[in-house]
């Protein structure tokens, strides 16, 4: 059968591209090997946010007395949290199927492999069936990176070591948990299991948490987590995982940490093997499918979007890349601007950022000015937050008077940050932003308050 577009991979990039392409008039086939929705929907963004919301409710109940609400016998039922997580996933997967069918996209379950290119187009096999297409979108996603250290493989086999996939399925809260990796996923899981009652230790190789997070914000988050009881071993390198313990090296000395479970959360690796990319000569660079900013690979009418290109492994980045790929297939010349794509840590408190950090601005030699205010300058934030004050920090291009980056810590940051992304994408000047009316009272007003510090 002949298609205008075949998409290999049904995660955020794949299913959104299928929806947009079929709506745009392309006869589209989406091939997914495991489950529709990919890592994000089934074992990443959505299930973790479901768990974190339960933790947020628990913390709210525990500290309700500060707001005049007293609750007795507070407990988290982890089994029921998992049941709700499964229900949320099922609802969303059903919704995606419905939208794809409504727009006319076909969905095929199985492993898609590119066999080559014939005079009729690219040939893709699924089992013993072959399909032909004018265009291809590679959206095969990524898999957890497994540390090549002693004991990891055995630990995974006996269920002592977990990845982001297995940790979402454990039926009881472990008494203790060592999280290897202090990036976004590691921090979110550390936060949930800390709230749920685990004794959590995060072992991170860098001297800070949060990866590319602005260092000032990262330090505030670190101290906040410590107050909640999470322990951190920074600048520490795990050397061995043994029976019920993790061995790590720090400052030239070796330490052991006994634990009931270990979460391995040290990043992800693009899925590039087993899909026949080599049969049509798709260029791979440093383990990622190489694309330009229009998502085109080096092969004509072959695109790649989402984690597989390794540019910025976030679901909303995959969404944008999928749309850009489809728009270019349909004749529009659009690009992805990675500088206006936000990042979020959905813990309590939330952290969100977009654009340059102080560290990256210095590294690039940019001329910038910093303005910042505590979140307490927002009336709604004060009304809804006892004790924690948060911070909003904005970097301004000294010459252009536009926003280079924004970094926030405090709840609702995840819902606000997109607005700053729009300001960056639109190259709004400080004077233009001052004319924008923000609803009152909202936490988003903090953006306006910070800008008026200039």
Secondary structure, DSSP 8 states (H G I E B T S, - for coil): -EEEEEEE--SHHHHHHHHHHHHTT--EEEEESS-TTHHHHHHSHHHHHHHHHHHHHHHHHHTGGGGT---SS----HHHHHHHHHHHHHHHHHHHHHHHHHHT-EEEES-EEEEEEETTEEEEEETTEEEEEEEEEE---EEE----SBTHHHHHHTTSEE-TTGGGT-SS--SEEEEE--SHHHHHHHHHHHHHT-EEEEE-SSSSSSTTS-HHHHHHHHHHHHHHT-EEE-S-EEEEEETTEEEEEETTEEEEEE-SEEEE-S-EEE--SSS-GGGTT--EETTEE---TT-B-SSTTEEE-SGGG-S---HHHHHHHHHHHHHHHTT------GGG--EEE-SSS-EEEEE--HHHHHHTT--EEEEEEEGGGSHHHHHH-SS---EEEEEEETTT-BEEEEEEESTTHHHHHHHHHHHHHTT-BHHHHHT----SS-TTHHHHHHHTT-
